[in-house]
Amino acid sequence: MSMLTTEKQSKNQKQIVNANESIFEALKNKTADLAVVGLGYVGLPVALEFARHFSVLGFDINQQRVEMMNNSQDPSDELESSAFENKDIRFTWEAEKLAEAKFFVVAVPTPIDKQNQPDLRILKSATTSVAKALKKGDYVVFESTVYPGCTEEVCVPILEQLSGLQYNVDFKVGYSPERINPGDKTNTIDKIIKIVSGSDDEALENVANVYDTIITAGIHRAPSLKVAEAAKIVENTQRDVNIALMNELSMIFEKMGVNTYEVLEAAGTKWNFLNFYPGLVGGHCIGVDPYYLINKAIRIGHNPILISAGRSVNDGMPAKIANKIINELKTRGQKVSNARILVMGATFKENVTDIRNSKAADIVLELQKSCNDVTVVDSWADAGEMKDHYGIEMSEAATGIYDAIVVAVSHETYVNMDADQFVNMMTEDGFVMDVKGILKNKIEAKDYFSL
Ligand SMILES: NC(=O)c1ccc[n+]([C@@H]2O[C@H](COP(=O)([O-])OP(=O)(O)OC[C@H]3O[C@@H](n4cnc5c(N)ncnc54)[C@H](O)[C@@H]3O)[C@@H](O)[C@H]2O)c1
């Protein structure tokens, strides 16, 4: 008998789970497999963490990404190849293989469309793949960020209809929001308290036990799927609204000629002052998730004016920053179209390669409406992706001297640069726009602006 046949048989045998064994025990004893659906910034680290303890199938529709993972390479550039070592995991792009698993974790993207409405097409498609593989006794846990109620209103009906199985009788569901923070090497997945929820008490117990195996920081059991869904969206909405408040304050203080950071430093001496700063809100979490809540709130008859205002303030920041730069050039008597501008940073936040919903890119696009010579550098961002996504041509390095330098992203390399390095790249009249305030009190020889 070939190795392959033996392997296949042992996989099939795994489907006959001992009736007295809980799904958690079956995973622990490796008599059942866990599948992670969607292996991006969230799914891959989750899958690899589970693969320390369980037999894991990593499924992603993107064959090229799967091939990279088969070669111990993280397509999102977050994990070292050593992260793949000594893990019980196999990767596939073939949806039929999902039938080998009994516990599914779905971690696919949940973006918004051009009208800022939830775009659930990917979530529905991934749920469809799981539904086709669903068997009696299976569990499906969703990690994708959604509005409260989405799992039971959108995903569960797909699972029931396509599998012919009954929710909470034949299969159970959980929701466990992901709080991973890409680029953060300190707060790694195992060190972040995990919120878990289940479709009934038994489901909650099993889902909690499964996650407790990989999370050292501990588990928080939410009383319902809806509470767990809401918790995640509230975390990000709270950040969004608070940053919007800081952005609005910075606009007021600019008109007063008062430095916002000095105000925040002074106000921050009170014990209950919250530590937020002005800045850009991009990416696919904080700048997106509040729209999911806004959408749901409106559909159930509430107009969330505060949350919507926060979104509009934050979405307006790139244009405000670009206008400030253009006005400064004009004040200096410069012909704006001929000015040389250097934008440092193109990713959506510091020390990551992710350029999706990058507000730094939006600043560039705004500047390009008036200036013909905008150089964009960022060693983290992929030049090809920048061209495809935004039509922005990146440069390998800054060349010559610039009338304005915009530090748009607080990459560690920029934080560590000396004042002289900036000054040497500037014309006599040149100035710095430091969007994240990382160069405060550093640039003294030139005009310096922050938010
Ligand atoms: N990235 C973060 O910082 C972060 C943090 C917390 C929560 N989240 C949430 O986690 C979810 C996943 O986000 P992400 O950043 O990991 O996304 P991502 O874009 O990095 O990865 C998604 C992966 O899913 C794959 N995929 C797409 N459609 C699929 C399908 N139908 N079946 C299987 N695979 C499919 C893609 O090929 C890709 O590899 C989102 O809901 C997001 O809001 C993200």
The ligand as an SDF file (V2000), in Angstrom:
LIG
                    3D

 44 48  0  0  0  0  0  0  0  0999 V2000
   -5.2710   42.6340    9.2980 N   0  0  0  0  0  0  0  0  0  0  0  0
   -5.6300   43.0880   10.4750 C   0  0  0  0  0  0  0  0  0  0  0  0
   -4.9560   43.8990   11.0860 O   0  0  0  0  0  0  0  0  0  0  0  0
   -6.8840   42.6050   11.1340 C   0  0  0  0  0  0  0  0  0  0  0  0
   -6.9810   42.6800   12.5140 C   0  0  0  0  0  0  0  0  0  0  0  0
   -8.1190   42.2400   13.1140 C   0  0  0  0  0  0  0  0  0  0  0  0
   -9.1830   41.7670   12.3420 C   0  0  0  0  0  0  0  0  0  0  0  0
   -9.0750   41.7250   10.9860 N   0  0  0  0  0  0  0  0  0  0  0  0
  -10.1830   41.1850   10.2080 C   0  0  0  0  0  0  0  0  0  0  0  0
   -9.8310   39.8660    9.8130 O   0  0  0  0  0  0  0  0  0  0  0  0
  -10.3960   39.5740    8.5400 C   0  0  0  0  0  0  0  0  0  0  0  0
   -9.3010   39.1200    7.5840 C   0  0  0  0  0  0  0  0  0  0  0  0
   -8.4390   40.1960    7.3400 O   0  0  0  0  0  0  0  0  0  0  0  0
   -6.9480   40.0370    6.7890 P   0  0  0  0  0  0  0  0  0  0  0  0
   -6.2690   41.3330    7.0300 O   0  0  0  0  0  0  0  0  0  0  0  0
   -6.3300   38.7870    7.3200 O   0  0  0  0  0  0  0  0  0  0  0  0
   -7.2210   39.8520    5.2360 O   0  0  0  0  0  0  0  0  0  0  0  0
   -6.1180   39.5700    4.1050 P   0  0  0  0  0  0  0  0  0  0  0  0
   -6.5720   40.3240    2.9300 O   0  0  0  0  0  0  0  0  0  0  0  0
   -4.7510   39.7530    4.6410 O   0  0  0  0  0  0  0  0  0  0  0  0
   -6.2380   38.0200    3.8140 O   0  0  0  0  0  0  0  0  0  0  0  0
   -7.3170   37.4010    3.3230 C   0  0  0  0  0  0  0  0  0  0  0  0
   -6.9320   36.0730    2.6960 C   0  0  0  0  0  0  0  0  0  0  0  0
   -8.1520   35.4460    2.3770 O   0  0  0  0  0  0  0  0  0  0  0  0
   -8.0260   34.8610    1.0880 C   0  0  0  0  0  0  0  0  0  0  0  0
   -9.3650   34.6860    0.5270 N   0  0  0  0  0  0  0  0  0  0  0  0
  -10.1190   35.5980   -0.1290 C   0  0  0  0  0  0  0  0  0  0  0  0
  -11.2950   35.0440   -0.4670 N   0  0  0  0  0  0  0  0  0  0  0  0
  -11.2820   33.7810   -0.0110 C   0  0  0  0  0  0  0  0  0  0  0  0
  -12.2120   32.7120   -0.0410 C   0  0  0  0  0  0  0  0  0  0  0  0
  -13.3970   32.8620   -0.6040 N   0  0  0  0  0  0  0  0  0  0  0  0
  -11.8440   31.5360    0.5110 N   0  0  0  0  0  0  0  0  0  0  0  0
  -10.6220   31.3790    1.0740 C   0  0  0  0  0  0  0  0  0  0  0  0
   -9.7010   32.3580    1.1350 N   0  0  0  0  0  0  0  0  0  0  0  0
  -10.0350   33.5380    0.6140 C   0  0  0  0  0  0  0  0  0  0  0  0
   -7.1230   35.8080    0.3360 C   0  0  0  0  0  0  0  0  0  0  0  0
   -6.5190   35.1660   -0.7710 O   0  0  0  0  0  0  0  0  0  0  0  0
   -6.1330   36.2100    1.4150 C   0  0  0  0  0  0  0  0  0  0  0  0
   -5.0170   35.3470    1.4420 O   0  0  0  0  0  0  0  0  0  0  0  0
  -11.1320   40.8320    8.1040 C   0  0  0  0  0  0  0  0  0  0  0  0
  -12.4880   40.7390    8.4590 O   0  0  0  0  0  0  0  0  0  0  0  0
  -10.4710   41.9180    8.9100 C   0  0  0  0  0  0  0  0  0  0  0  0
  -11.3150   43.0090    9.1320 O   0  0  0  0  0  0  0  0  0  0  0  0
   -7.9140   42.1120   10.3640 C   0  0  0  0  0  0  0  0  0  0  0  0
  1  2  1  0
  2  3  2  0
  2  4  1  0
  4  5  1  0
  4 44  2  0
  5  6  2  0
  6  7  1  0
  7  8  2  0
  8  9  1  0
  8 44  1  0
  9 10  1  0
  9 42  1  0
 10 11  1  0
 11 12  1  0
 11 40  1  0
 12 13  1  0
 13 14  1  0
 14 15  2  0
 14 16  1  0
 14 17  1  0
 17 18  1  0
 18 19  2  0
 18 20  1  0
 18 21  1  0
 21 22  1  0
 22 23  1  0
 23 24  1  0
 23 38  1  0
 24 25  1  0
 25 26  1  0
 25 36  1  0
 26 27  1  0
 26 35  1  0
 27 28  2  0
 28 29  1  0
 29 30  1  0
 29 35  2  0
 30 31  1  0
 30 32  2  0
 32 33  1  0
 33 34  2  0
 34 35  1  0
 36 37  1  0
 36 38  1  0
 38 39  1  0
 40 41  1  0
 40 42  1  0
 42 43  1  0
M  CHG  2   8   1  16  -1
M  END
$$$$
